[in-house]
Amino acid sequence: MPMSARKPAPRIQINWKQPRLVRLDMLEAATAISGKALNLMIALWLTATIRKTPAISLTRRLMARVNISRFAATDALRRLEASGLVAVWRLPGRSPKVVLLEPGTRVPLDFSAW
């Protein structure tokens, strides 16, 4: 499909009256990693806060939203995993499943209080 015929991604509907928390420790840790890790972390965090779950499927649509190629996303995901910010499950031919973790632990983030 040519780039000119490509439809833009639909806008995310957010209730702006409901505040969203931002974990600055996670974003700060992602800034220390080179490459597109910060862009990917912002996309993962945005999706996780909207869905209120730490488990996210890293689809090509999500990567396109933040302008990351699948090759750069694979590299960034490996770097985020090595730093301990995310846990990743990979299957051949499938989108990777990403779980956001509490920094420095293997415990998934808790969105129940939000």
Protein Blocks (a to p, Z undefined) as FASTA:
>chain_A
ZZklpccdddddddfklccdddfklmmmmmmpgcjllmmmmmmmmmmmmnopabdcddfk
lmmmnopafklmmmmmmmmmmnopaccdddehiacddddddehiacdcdfklZZ
